[in-house]
Amino acid sequence: MILIAAVAIIWFYRDSQKPKTKEVPYIYISGEAQGTTYNITYSDDENRNFKQEIDSILNQFDLSLSTYIKNSEIAKFNKADSFQFKSPYFYPVLEKSKEIHEASNGAFDPTVYPLIEAWGFGPEKVDFPDSSRIEEIKAYVGFEYINFTRQKVLKEKDKVSLDFNAIAQGYSIDVIFDFLKSKNVQDMMVELGGELRVSGKNENGDLWSIGIDDPKTEADQQAKRVAIIKLDNEAISTSGNYRKFFVYEGKKYGHSINPKTGYPIQRDIISSTVVAPSCMEADAWSTAFMVTGLEQAKEILSQQDHLKAFFIYEDADGELQQYTTENLGGNIIL
């Protein structure tokens, strides 16, 4: 009995000396930015709430790259021949845009802004453009008409205008992600407008799982999922014309514009999902592949092995099909 008591005392003593596993709280933050909403989840053993800092960052980001803010840096450039930017956000987007423009053979082109305006997808609503108007605008659409340094961007042609909506939202997610990393946050999900980037694990200790919507789901119905993608310290973006479009004389026109033709795209891919190391890349490439179409997208992906992709496309008979890159492996559930 004395021995049992002694062993029990020793066990309880040793147990009391063991470091207790601390349950790290998860913080949930949401708000509005860039004409949409954001949702951020992260774990922090200090239980810190960074909403005020995040809102401030997103506000400063919009003052640099939003075409919907009249006094933003990009709006000022669009009205001038050149512009010397002061924010830290302008140059990284220019640099990455040039890289993806070249790698996509011009399918990704931020100078498409005048065409976006002409088709009524900009801040102002306009009448349906005729073919002569489109041809006129195409004369000053092309990223080769832009030159830039780390401090300045200038036009090689009059009327050239920039629109970073197909890359800036992803980049803003990267900016918030990096901010949280600087605060030693390891497990997080940063989502804005449906695009997101993750690190570590979710609250259940699993990889973050993201659902891909069925593009045929009606707008007034609850979205159906056609796939689940697990992210391992990655970013994801989905582009498609099944949500944002208009109908003119019985024909549907999506918001993605082909910079080479000047017209809304009529390609086989109707939903383009890209997984990449950064959300800026995922955002831009998901748009670019909507423009390239399936076969050219496959060729590009064979050269860009850091990208993963999942496409929903229409075959020659109008039937929906799916394409998945092999490097998604077991991280996609269909």
C-alpha positions in Angstrom: 0.0 0.0 0.0 2.9 2.3 0.9 4.6 1.5 -2.4 1.3 2.1 -4.4 0.9 5.4 -2.6 4.4 6.4 -3.3 4.1 5.5 -7.0 0.8 7.5 -7.2 2.4 10.5 -5.6 5.4 10.4 -8.0 3.0 10.0 -11.0 0.8 12.9 -9.9 4.0 15.0 -9.3 5.4 14.1 -12.7 2.1 14.8 -14.4 1.9 18.2 -12.8 5.3 19.1 -14.2 4.4 18.2 -17.8 3.8 21.2 -20.0 0.1 21.5 -20.6 -1.1 21.6 -24.2 -2.5 25.1 -24.7 -5.5 25.3 -26.9 -4.7 28.2 -29.3 -7.7 30.3 -30.0 -8.8 31.0 -33.6 -9.7 34.6 -34.4 -12.4 35.4 -37.0 -12.4 38.8 -38.8 -14.7 40.0 -41.6 -15.4 43.2 -43.3 -15.8 45.0 -46.7 -13.2 45.9 -49.2 -12.8 46.3 -53.0 -16.6 46.3 -53.5 -16.9 42.8 -51.9 -16.3 41.2 -48.5 -13.4 39.6 -46.8 -13.2 36.8 -44.2 -10.0 35.9 -42.3 -9.4 33.1 -39.8 -6.2 32.6 -37.9 -4.8 31.1 -34.7 -3.0 33.3 -32.3 -1.8 32.3 -28.8 -2.0 35.9 -27.8 -5.6 36.2 -28.9 -4.8 39.4 -30.9 -7.4 41.0 -33.2 -5.8 42.7 -36.2 -9.0 44.0 -37.9 -8.1 47.6 -37.5 -4.7 47.1 -39.0 -6.1 45.0 -41.9 -8.8 47.5 -42.7 -6.1 50.2 -42.8 -3.9 48.2 -45.2 -6.8 47.4 -47.5 -7.8 51.1 -47.6 -4.3 52.2 -48.5 -4.2 49.4 -51.1 -7.4 50.7 -52.8 -5.9 54.2 -52.8 -3.1 52.8 -54.9 -4.7 50.3 -57.3 -8.5 50.7 -57.4 -10.0 52.2 -60.7 -13.2 52.8 -58.7 -11.5 55.5 -56.6 -11.1 58.7 -58.6 -7.9 59.9 -56.8 -6.2 56.5 -56.6 -2.7 56.2 -58.1 -3.9 54.1 -61.0 -6.7 56.5 -61.8 -4.2 59.4 -61.8 -1.9 57.5 -64.2 -4.8 56.7 -66.5 -5.4 60.4 -66.9 -1.7 61.3 -67.4 1.2 60.4 -69.6 3.3 59.1 -66.7 3.0 58.8 -63.0 5.5 58.5 -60.1 3.9 56.2 -57.5 4.6 56.4 -53.8 2.8 53.3 -52.5 4.7 50.0 -52.2 1.9 48.2 -54.1 2.2 49.6 -57.7 5.5 48.2 -58.7 5.0 44.5 -57.7 1.8 44.4 -59.7 3.5 45.9 -62.7 6.4 43.5 -62.5 4.2 40.4 -62.1 1.8 41.6 -64.8 4.7 41.8 -67.3 5.9 38.3 -66.4 2.4 36.7 -66.8 1.7 38.8 -69.9 4.8 37.3 -71.6 4.2 33.8 -70.3 0.6 33.8 -71.4 1.4 35.1 -74.9 -0.5 38.2 -74.2 -3.7 36.6 -72.9 -3.2 38.5 -69.6 -3.0 42.2 -70.3 -3.8 45.0 -67.8 -4.1 47.6 -70.6 -7.4 46.0 -71.5 -9.1 48.7 -69.3 -10.5 50.8 -72.2 -12.2 47.7 -73.6 -13.6 46.9 -70.2 -15.1 50.4 -70.1 -16.4 50.1 -73.6 -18.2 46.9 -72.8 -19.8 48.4 -69.7 -17.8 46.5 -67.1 -16.1 49.5 -65.7 -17.3 52.1 -63.2 -19.6 53.7 -65.8 -22.4 52.0 -67.7 -22.3 52.5 -71.5 -24.2 51.6 -74.6 -23.3 48.4 -76.6 -20.2 49.2 -78.6 -20.0 48.8 -82.4 -17.2 47.1 -84.2 -15.5 50.3 -85.3 -15.3 51.5 -81.8 -13.7 48.2 -80.7 -11.1 48.4 -83.5 -10.3 52.0 -82.5 -9.7 51.1 -78.9 -7.5 48.0 -79.8 -5.0 50.4 -81.3 -3.9 51.4 -77.7 -4.3 48.1 -76.0 -1.0 46.3 -75.4 1.3 45.9 -72.4 4.2 46.8 -74.7 2.9 50.4 -74.6 3.9 50.5 -70.9 7.3 51.2 -69.5 8.1 51.3 -65.8 10.8 51.4 -63.1 10.5 50.9 -59.4 9.2 54.4 -58.9 7.6 55.4 -62.2 5.3 54.2 -65.0 4.8 55.9 -68.3 2.9 55.4 -71.6 4.3 54.8 -75.0 1.0 55.6 -76.6 -1.8 58.1 -75.7 -5.0 56.8 -74.2 -3.3 53.6 -72.8 -4.9 52.8 -69.4 -4.3 50.2 -66.8 -6.7 48.0 -64.9 -5.4 45.6 -62.3 -8.7 44.1 -61.2 -7.6 40.6 -62.5 -4.5 40.6 -60.3 -4.8 43.3 -57.6 -7.4 41.4 -55.5 -5.1 38.4 -55.3 -2.2 40.6 -54.4 -4.1 42.3 -51.6 -4.6 38.9 -50.1 -0.9 38.3 -50.3 -0.3 41.6 -48.6 -2.6 40.7 -45.7 -1.1 37.2 -45.6 2.4 38.7 -45.3 1.3 41.1 -42.6 -0.1 38.3 -40.4 3.1 36.3 -41.0 5.0 39.3 -39.7 3.0 38.9 -36.5 4.1 35.2 -36.2 0.7 33.9 -37.3 1.3 30.4 -38.8 -2.2 28.9 -39.2 -4.6 31.1 -41.3 -6.9 31.5 -44.1 -7.2 34.9 -45.8 -10.2 35.2 -48.2 -11.4 38.2 -50.2 -14.0 38.1 -52.9 -13.8 34.3 -53.1 -10.0 34.2 -53.7 -7.8 33.0 -50.8 -4.5 32.0 -49.5 -3.8 29.7 -46.6 -1.0 28.6 -44.2 -0.8 25.7 -41.9 -3.9 23.9 -40.7 -7.5 24.7 -39.8 -9.1 24.6 -36.4 -9.5 20.8 -36.8 -5.8 20.3 -37.5 -6.5 19.5 -41.2 -5.4 21.1 -44.4 -7.8 23.9 -45.5 -10.4 22.6 -47.9 -12.0 24.8 -50.5 -15.2 24.0 -52.5 -15.4 24.7 -56.2 -18.9 25.8 -57.4 -20.9 24.2 -60.1 -21.0 26.9 -62.8 -24.5 25.7 -63.9 -26.0 26.6 -60.5 -28.7 29.2 -60.9 -28.1 32.6 -59.3 -31.0 32.2 -56.9 -30.0 28.7 -55.8 -27.5 27.6 -53.2 -24.2 26.8 -54.9 -23.5 23.2 -55.5 -19.9 21.9 -55.2 -18.3 19.9 -58.0 -14.9 19.5 -56.3 -13.1 20.1 -53.0 -9.4 21.2 -53.2 -7.1 20.9 -50.2 -4.5 23.6 -50.0 -1.1 23.0 -48.5 0.3 26.5 -47.8 -1.0 27.7 -51.2 -3.4 30.2 -52.8 -6.4 29.6 -55.0 -8.5 31.7 -57.4 -11.4 30.8 -59.7 -12.5 32.9 -62.7 -15.7 32.4 -64.7 -18.3 34.3 -66.7 -21.3 32.5 -65.2 -21.9 35.1 -62.5 -20.9 38.5 -64.1 -22.4 39.1 -67.6 -25.1 40.9 -69.5 -27.5 39.8 -72.3 -27.8 41.9 -75.5 -30.3 40.8 -78.2 -30.5 37.4 -76.7 -26.7 36.8 -76.5 -24.8 36.5 -73.3 -21.6 38.6 -72.9 -19.2 37.7 -70.0 -17.0 40.2 -68.3 -13.7 38.6 -69.4 -12.3 40.4 -72.4 -9.9 39.0 -74.9 -7.3 41.7 -75.4 -6.4 40.5 -78.8 -9.9 40.5 -80.3 -11.4 43.2 -78.2 -14.5 41.2 -77.5 -15.8 39.2 -74.5 -14.3 35.7 -74.6 -16.1 32.8 -76.3 -13.9 30.0 -75.2 -14.5 26.4 -74.0 -13.3 27.0 -70.4 -16.2 28.3 -68.3 -14.6 27.9 -64.9 -10.9 28.3 -64.4 -9.4 27.4 -61.0 -5.7 27.9 -60.4 -3.6 26.9 -57.3 -0.3 28.8 -57.0 2.3 29.8 -54.3 0.8 33.3 -54.2 -2.7 34.6 -54.7 -1.4 37.3 -57.1 -0.3 34.5 -59.5 -3.5 32.4 -58.9 -5.7 35.5 -59.6 -3.9 36.5 -62.8 -3.5 33.0 -64.2 -7.1 32.0 -63.6 -8.1 35.0 -65.7 -5.5 34.3 -68.4 -6.7 30.7 -68.9 -10.2 31.9 -69.5 -8.8 33.8 -72.5 -6.4 31.2 -73.8 -8.9 28.3 -73.9 -8.2 24.7 -72.8 -5.6 23.5 -75.3 -3.3 26.6 -75.0 -3.8 26.5 -71.2 -2.5 22.9 -71.2 0.6 24.0 -73.1 1.3 26.8 -70.7 0.8 24.6 -67.7 3.3 22.2 -69.0 5.9 25.0 -68.8 4.6 26.5 -65.5 5.0 23.5 -63.2 4.5 25.6 -60.1 0.8 26.1 -61.1 -2.0 23.6 -60.5 -5.3 23.9 -62.3 -8.9 22.6 -62.4 -11.0 23.5 -65.4 -14.7 23.0 -66.2 -15.2 23.3 -69.9 -17.7 22.6 -72.7 -16.8 20.0 -75.3 -17.7 20.1 -79.0 -21.2 18.8 -78.2 -21.8 21.4 -75.5 -21.4 18.9 -72.7 -19.6 19.9 -69.5 -16.3 18.2 -68.9 -13.5 18.5 -66.3 -9.7 18.8 -66.6 -7.3 18.4 -63.7 -3.6 18.8 -63.7 -1.7 15.8 -62.4 0.1 17.8 -59.7 -3.1 18.3 -57.8 -2.8 14.6 -57.0 -4.8 13.5 -54.0 -5.5 17.1 -52.9 -8.6 17.3 -55.1 -11.9 15.4 -54.4 -14.3 15.2 -57.3 
